């Protein structure tokens, strides 16, 4: 669609990477920072601790129970990767607007678990507070 037409483009954050727009509306800033626990994410783990050291690579379901197991290192490495991926996604989403940016976040949780929680925390407590509009 040519830029001369007055229209709205609906696209994913991934598709917007490298693009700029006069105004950006982010209607659902609520994705999780970590992997979704409801999904079966498989993490391939290997340990040097007996008796599992002789089994090679083992498929393990990614969940917080791995934090207290022989596979804690792999679990925390994957957790960090998930956080970095989702923070990068938030960065791309928040840096596409030239003039106007509207972000819809659910009410923040006590423990930040979503991208929206981080945005809300920054708006309430961080340096972004001076930029908040009266209705936020």
N, CA, C and O of each residue as an XYZ file, in Angstrom:
544
protein
N       0.849     -1.166      0.000
C       0.000      0.000      0.000
C       0.902      1.239      0.000
O       1.811      1.324      0.825
N       0.680      2.176     -0.879
C       1.523      3.363     -0.942
C       1.354      4.248      0.295
O       0.283      4.272      0.902
N       2.411      4.975      0.667
C       2.374      5.848      1.834
C       1.406      7.012      1.670
O       0.981      7.607      2.660
N       1.056      7.339      0.437
C       0.159      8.468      0.197
C      -1.280      8.166      0.619
O      -2.074      9.093      0.778
N      -1.629      6.905      0.803
C      -2.986      6.530      1.216
C      -3.075      6.614      2.735
O      -2.215      6.092      3.445
N      -4.110      7.266      3.223
C      -4.338      7.426      4.648
C      -4.940      6.127      5.188
O      -6.147      5.914      5.075
N      -4.118      5.265      5.768
C      -4.580      3.953      6.216
C      -3.767      3.486      7.407
O      -2.744      4.074      7.759
N      -4.237      2.436      8.005
C      -3.559      1.801      9.134
C      -2.941      0.507      8.639
O      -3.573     -0.245      7.897
N      -1.711      0.247      9.048
C      -1.063     -1.029      8.748
C      -1.079     -1.876     10.015
O      -0.691     -1.416     11.089
N      -1.524     -3.095      9.876
C      -1.512     -4.037     10.991
C      -0.427     -5.052     10.685
O      -0.457     -5.724      9.654
N       0.540     -5.155     11.602
C       1.641     -6.095     11.385
C       2.210     -6.560     12.712
O       1.942     -5.982     13.765
N       2.988     -7.599     12.635
C       3.653     -8.104     13.827
C       4.851     -7.224     14.159
O       5.331     -6.467     13.315
N       5.319     -7.329     15.373
C       6.505     -6.582     15.774
C       7.695     -7.027     14.943
O       8.530     -6.207     14.562
N       7.779     -8.324     14.660
C       8.890     -8.836     13.856
C       8.917     -8.196     12.473
O       9.989     -7.863     11.967
N       7.747     -8.021     11.854
C       7.679     -7.421     10.519
C       8.055     -5.940     10.558
O       8.525     -5.400      9.557
N       7.855     -5.276     11.696
C       8.120     -3.841     11.786
C       9.602     -3.527     12.003
O      10.010     -2.368     11.933
N      10.395     -4.550     12.265
C      11.817     -4.338     12.546
C      12.483     -3.592     11.388
O      12.373     -4.000     10.232
N      13.168     -2.505     11.707
C      13.851     -1.704     10.705
C      12.971     -0.644     10.068
O      13.459      0.142      9.255
N      11.689     -0.596     10.411
C      10.769      0.384      9.836
C      10.444      1.472     10.851
O      10.582      1.269     12.057
N      10.011      2.625     10.355
C       9.528      3.706     11.213
C       8.139      4.103     10.759
O       7.802      4.002      9.580
N       7.330      4.558     11.719
C       5.973      4.983     11.433
C       5.698      6.265     12.204
O       6.279      6.483     13.267
N       4.826      7.110     11.689
C       4.464      8.360     12.376
C       3.840      8.056     13.732
O       4.147      8.717     14.724
N       2.972      7.063     13.774
C       2.303      6.678     15.014
C       2.275      5.159     15.115
O       2.123      4.458     14.115
N       2.422      4.668     16.332
C       2.390      3.228     16.586
C       1.439      2.971     17.750
O       1.519      3.622     18.791
N       0.547      2.017     17.557
C      -0.344      1.552     18.607
C       0.041      0.111     18.917
O      -0.005     -0.756     18.044
N       0.415     -0.133     20.147
C       0.756     -1.482     20.605
C      -0.380     -1.934     21.524
O      -0.353     -1.656     22.723
N      -1.391     -2.639     20.963
C      -2.598     -2.920     21.739
C      -2.437     -3.984     22.823
O      -3.204     -3.999     23.786
N      -1.459     -4.868     22.684
C      -1.304     -5.959     23.642
C       0.150     -6.079     24.071
O       0.879     -6.933     23.566
N       0.568     -5.246     24.981
C       1.932     -5.326     25.510
C       1.876     -6.207     26.760
O       2.076     -5.739     27.881
N       1.601     -7.487     26.539
C       1.376     -8.386     27.673
C       2.060     -9.743     27.513
O       1.717    -10.700     28.206
N       3.044     -9.824     26.585
C       3.685    -11.122     26.400
C       4.638    -11.406     27.560
O       5.214    -10.495     28.155
N       4.784    -12.684     27.860
C       5.627    -13.108     28.984
C       7.101    -12.919     28.652
O       7.511    -13.038     27.498
N       7.883    -12.626     29.669
C       9.327    -12.484     29.498
C      10.009    -13.847     29.449
O      11.021    -14.019     28.769
N       9.454    -14.803     30.168
C      10.000    -16.162     30.178
C       9.150    -17.025     29.250
O       8.115    -16.580     28.752
N       9.583    -18.240     29.024
C       8.788    -19.166     28.222
C       7.447    -19.394     28.901
O       7.349    -19.350     30.127
N       6.437    -19.633     28.117
C       5.099    -19.903     28.625
C       5.078    -21.287     29.276
O       5.375    -22.290     28.627
N       4.729    -21.333     30.546
C       4.725    -22.600     31.288
C       3.656    -23.562     30.774
O       3.766    -24.773     30.965
N       2.636    -23.034     30.132
C       1.563    -23.886     29.624
C       1.993    -24.677     28.390
O       1.361    -25.672     28.037
N       3.049    -24.242     27.748
C       3.525    -24.934     26.558
C       4.624    -25.916     26.934
O       5.323    -25.732     27.930
N       4.768    -26.943     26.141
C       5.809    -27.938     26.383
C       7.095    -27.511     25.683
O       7.345    -27.896     24.541
N       7.893    -26.727     26.362
C       9.196    -26.329     25.831
C      10.222    -27.354     26.284
O      10.369    -27.624     27.476
N      10.919    -27.913     25.326
C      11.911    -28.944     25.630
C      13.300    -28.318     25.639
O      13.678    -27.589     24.722
N      14.041    -28.616     26.680
C      15.401    -28.138     26.847
C      16.316    -29.364     26.831
O      16.116    -30.307     27.597
N      17.317    -29.342     25.955
C      18.251    -30.455     25.877
C      19.384    -30.200     26.855
O      20.090    -29.197     26.747
N      19.560    -31.105     27.809
C      20.510    -30.914     28.906
C      21.529    -32.052     28.952
O      21.272    -33.179     28.526
N      22.683    -31.703     29.483
C      23.747    -32.683     29.687
C      24.426    -32.315     31.001
O      24.612    -31.136     31.302
N      24.790    -33.315     31.770
C      25.448    -33.047     33.048
C      26.656    -33.959     33.221
O      26.768    -34.995     32.565
N      27.547    -33.565     34.103
C      28.726    -34.377     34.420
C      28.537    -35.128     35.734
O      29.455    -35.792     36.217
N      27.344    -35.017     36.305
C      27.055    -35.642     37.593
C      26.451    -37.034     37.369
O      25.517    -37.214     36.587
N      27.019    -38.004     38.082
C      26.561    -39.389     37.991
C      25.168    -39.499     38.616
O      24.911    -38.807     39.601
N      24.293    -40.296     38.122
C      24.373    -41.294     37.071
C      23.989    -40.751     35.687
O      24.026    -41.487     34.702
N      23.624    -39.471     35.613
C      23.128    -38.918     34.349
C      24.239    -38.602     33.364
O      23.965    -38.375     32.185
N      25.484    -38.583     33.816
C      26.597    -38.226     32.936
C      26.812    -39.249     31.817
O      27.389    -38.919     30.781
N      26.365    -40.458     32.015
C      26.551    -41.498     31.004
C      25.433    -41.515     29.962
O      25.504    -42.279     29.000
N      24.426    -40.702     30.135
C      23.278    -40.726     29.232
C      23.401    -39.722     28.086
O      22.600    -39.758     27.151
N      24.377    -38.837     28.141
C      24.510    -37.839     27.079
C      23.457    -36.755     27.211
O      23.107    -36.345     28.318
N      22.953    -36.293     26.071
C      21.948    -35.230     26.054
C      20.578    -35.794     26.381
O      20.163    -36.805     25.815
N      19.873    -35.133     27.302
C      18.549    -35.585     27.725
C      17.510    -34.496     27.459
O      17.760    -33.328     27.758
N      16.347    -34.855     26.903
C      15.287    -33.858     26.737
C      14.558    -33.656     28.061
O      14.048    -34.605     28.656
N      14.516    -32.414     28.506
C      13.858    -32.090     29.771
C      12.794    -31.031     29.505
O      13.002    -30.120     28.704
N      11.659    -31.155     30.177
C      10.622    -30.136     30.052
C      11.092    -28.888     30.803
O      11.473    -28.953     31.972
N      11.054    -27.750     30.100
C      11.495    -26.494     30.705
C      10.463    -26.056     31.741
O       9.329    -25.723     31.397
N      10.862    -26.061     33.001
C      10.036    -25.520     34.081
C      10.931    -25.196     35.267
O      12.099    -25.582     35.299
N      10.376    -24.484     36.239
C      11.195    -23.972     37.341
C      11.744    -25.066     38.257
O      12.636    -24.796     39.061
N      11.237    -26.279     38.154
C      11.781    -27.386     38.949
C      13.223    -27.701     38.543
O      14.000    -28.213     39.349
N      13.578    -27.396     37.295
C      14.952    -27.635     36.838
C      15.961    -26.764     37.582
O      17.148    -27.091     37.614
N      15.513    -25.674     38.172
C      16.411    -24.771     38.898
C      17.058    -25.448     40.106
O      18.121    -25.033     40.567
N      16.410    -26.485     40.605
C      16.932    -27.195     41.775
C      17.349    -28.617     41.407
O      17.231    -29.537     42.216
N      17.832    -28.786     40.190
C      18.224    -30.114     39.724
C      19.660    -30.081     39.222
O      20.345    -29.062     39.306
N      20.096    -31.215     38.700
C      21.425    -31.295     38.098
C      21.523    -30.455     36.828
O      22.617    -30.197     36.326
N      20.389    -30.040     36.323
C      20.343    -29.295     35.062
C      20.059    -27.806     35.278
O      19.565    -27.131     34.375
N      20.368    -27.300     36.460
C      20.090    -25.899     36.791
C      20.836    -24.933     35.873
O      20.278    -23.911     35.475
N      22.075    -25.236     35.533
C      22.843    -24.338     34.669
C      22.160    -24.164     33.313
O      22.015    -23.038     32.835
N      21.742    -25.257     32.695
C      21.055    -25.184     31.407
C      19.728    -24.438     31.534
O      19.346    -23.670     30.652
N      19.034    -24.677     32.647
C      17.754    -23.995     32.876
C      17.950    -22.481     32.943
O      17.231    -21.736     32.278
N      18.914    -22.021     33.737
C      19.118    -20.577     33.897
C      19.678    -19.939     32.630
O      19.360    -18.787     32.334
N      20.493    -20.654     31.888
C      20.974    -20.124     30.608
C      19.807    -19.918     29.647
O      19.738    -18.895     28.965
N      18.899    -20.876     29.589
C      17.736    -20.757     28.714
C      16.799    -19.645     29.181
O      16.216    -18.932     28.365
N      16.659    -19.503     30.490
C      15.814    -18.440     31.052
C      16.369    -17.071     30.662
O      15.609    -16.179     30.284
N      17.672    -16.902     30.749
C      18.300    -15.643     30.354
C      18.077    -15.383     28.873
O      17.776    -14.256     28.482
N      18.220    -16.415     28.040
C      17.989    -16.248     26.591
C      16.548    -15.818     26.303
O      16.313    -14.959     25.453
N      15.594    -16.410     27.005
C      14.184    -16.055     26.810
C      13.944    -14.597     27.196
O      13.253    -13.872     26.481
N      14.510    -14.165     28.321
C      14.358    -12.771     28.758
C      14.985    -11.815     27.739
O      14.390    -10.792     27.400
N      16.156    -12.138     27.264
C      16.828    -11.275     26.281
C      16.004    -11.188     24.998
O      15.833    -10.100     24.448
N      15.497    -12.313     24.518
C      14.672    -12.306     23.304
C      13.443    -11.420     23.480
O      13.103    -10.643     22.587
N      12.782    -11.534     24.617
C      11.565    -10.765     24.836
C      11.831     -9.299     25.134
O      11.007     -8.446     24.808
N      12.965     -8.993     25.747
C      13.346     -7.585     25.923
C      13.711     -6.961     24.584
O      13.407     -5.791     24.351
N      14.354     -7.710     23.702
C      14.641     -7.223     22.350
C      13.349     -6.960     21.588
O      13.248     -5.971     20.861
N      12.367     -7.834     21.747
C      11.077     -7.634     21.108
C      10.414     -6.351     21.618
O       9.837     -5.596     20.835
N      10.495     -6.108     22.914
C       9.946     -4.880     23.496
C      10.680     -3.653     22.952
O      10.055     -2.638     22.646
N      11.986     -3.745     22.836
C      12.775     -2.647     22.277
C      12.306     -2.308     20.859
O      12.095     -1.140     20.533
N      12.147     -3.322     20.031
C      11.696     -3.089     18.653
C      10.307     -2.452     18.665
O      10.053     -1.505     17.921
N       9.408     -2.965     19.504
C       8.044     -2.436     19.557
C       8.018     -0.968     19.971
O       7.211     -0.193     19.456
N       8.890     -0.581     20.895
C       8.856      0.784     21.437
C       9.667      1.782     20.626
O       9.606      2.980     20.900
N      10.412      1.330     19.651
C      11.276      2.255     18.907
C      10.859      2.419     17.449
O      11.664      2.877     16.639
N       9.639      2.066     17.093
C       9.181      2.214     15.706
C       8.489      3.553     15.474
O       8.390      4.001     14.331
N       8.012      4.197     16.527
C       7.216      5.423     16.376
C       8.107      6.654     16.214
O       9.097      6.823     16.926
N       7.728      7.515     15.252
C       8.429      8.791     15.071
C       7.817      9.871     15.960
O       8.546     10.630     16.598
N       6.470      9.949     16.011
C       5.797     11.033     16.734
C       4.920     10.566     17.885
O       4.912     11.193     18.945
N       4.184      9.481     17.698
C       3.203      9.045     18.684
C       3.362      7.564     18.964
O       3.535      6.750     18.057
N       3.298      7.238     20.248
C       3.367      5.838     20.670
C       2.300      5.619     21.733
O       2.279      6.314     22.749
N       1.420      4.661     21.503
C       0.403      4.308     22.485
C       0.578      2.828     22.821
O       0.517      1.967     21.944
N       0.792      2.555     24.087
C       1.028      1.184     24.546
C      -0.056      0.820     25.550
O      -0.263      1.526     26.536
N      -0.742     -0.279     25.294
C      -1.778     -0.759     26.185
C      -1.213     -1.903     27.018
O      -0.888     -2.970     26.498
N      -1.101     -1.656     28.326
C      -0.557     -2.659     29.253
C      -1.623     -3.043     30.266
O      -2.380     -2.187     30.723
N      -1.690     -4.315     30.620
C      -2.587     -4.695     31.715
C      -2.031     -4.141     33.029
O      -0.865     -3.751     33.084
N      -2.847     -4.102     34.088
C      -2.321     -3.635     35.373
C      -1.090     -4.451     35.768
O      -1.088     -5.672     35.612
N      -0.040     -3.792     36.279
C       1.198     -4.520     36.579
C       1.044     -5.494     37.743
O       0.295     -5.261     38.692
N       1.774     -6.579     37.632
C       1.819     -7.574     38.707
C       2.889     -7.163     39.712
O       3.716     -6.294     39.437
N       2.861     -7.795     40.870
C       3.884     -7.515     41.888
C       5.279     -7.855     41.383
O       6.214     -7.066     41.518
N       5.400     -9.025     40.809
C       6.665     -9.477     40.224
C       6.576     -9.280     38.722
O       5.662     -9.816     38.096
N       7.496     -8.526     38.115
C       7.421     -8.332     36.670
C       7.535     -9.672     35.933
O       8.525    -10.389     36.078
N       6.522     -9.993     35.156
C       6.526    -11.240     34.408
C       6.213    -11.040     32.944
O       6.394    -11.943     32.127
N       5.732     -9.824     32.611
C       5.393     -9.542     31.217
C       6.078     -8.253     30.776
O       6.564     -7.472     31.594
N       6.100     -8.054     29.471
C       6.654     -6.817     28.915
C       5.863     -5.619     29.426
O       6.439     -4.570     29.718
N       4.560     -5.770     29.534
C       3.717     -4.686     30.038
C       4.046     -4.312     31.471
O       3.987     -3.136     31.831
N       4.392     -5.296     32.299
C       4.795     -5.010     33.677
C       6.018     -4.102     33.711
O       6.099     -3.187     34.529
N       6.967     -4.361     32.818
C       8.173     -3.528     32.761
C       7.863     -2.111     32.310
O       8.401     -1.149     32.858
N       6.988     -1.979     31.303
C       6.607     -0.650     30.823
C       5.879      0.107     31.921
O       6.172      1.279     32.157
N       4.939     -0.536     32.595
C       4.198      0.113     33.675
C       5.130      0.530     34.806
O       5.002      1.629     35.344
N       6.060     -0.339     35.166
C       7.016     -0.007     36.219
C       7.854      1.206     35.822
O       8.071      2.103     36.638
N       8.325      1.240     34.580
C       9.137      2.370     34.112
C       8.326      3.657     34.118
O       8.849      4.716     34.465
N       7.065      3.581     33.741
C       6.216      4.772     33.717
C       5.942      5.290     35.125
O       5.886      6.500     35.342
N       5.773      4.384     36.074
C       5.440      4.787     37.436
C       6.658      5.193     38.260
O       6.565      6.086     39.103
N       7.795      4.549     38.025
C       8.949      4.722     38.914
C      10.210      5.225     38.247
O      11.096      5.761     38.913
N      10.300      5.060     36.961
C      11.553      5.365     36.291
C      11.588      6.740     35.680
O      10.752      7.597     35.969
N      12.569      6.932     34.833
C      12.778      8.222     34.199
C      11.693      8.549     33.193
O      11.585      9.697     32.762
N      10.881      7.563     32.802
C       9.814      7.826     31.849
C       8.618      8.520     32.499
O       7.722      8.979     31.790
N       8.584      8.607     33.834
C       7.444      9.173     34.522
C       7.166     10.606     34.087
O       6.006     11.018     34.054
N       8.174     11.357     33.761
C       7.973     12.745     33.340
C       7.304     12.846     31.981
O       6.792     13.905     31.618
N       7.301     11.744     31.217
C       6.698     11.746     29.883
C       5.265     11.265     29.895
O       4.589     11.338     28.868
N       4.779     10.775     31.022
C       3.444     10.187     31.035
C       2.376     11.263     30.873
O       2.485     12.368     31.406
N       1.366     10.910     30.136
C       0.247     11.808     29.912
C      -0.667     11.787     31.143
O      -0.614     10.829     31.914
N      -1.500     12.810     31.351
C      -2.338     12.867     32.539
C      -3.307     11.709     32.668
O      -3.738     11.394     33.777
N      -3.662     11.062     31.560
C      -4.638      9.977     31.626
C      -3.996      8.626     31.888
O      -4.704      7.626     32.011
N      -2.677      8.571     31.976
C      -1.993      7.290     32.220
C      -1.877      7.055     33.707
O      -1.334      6.035     34.131
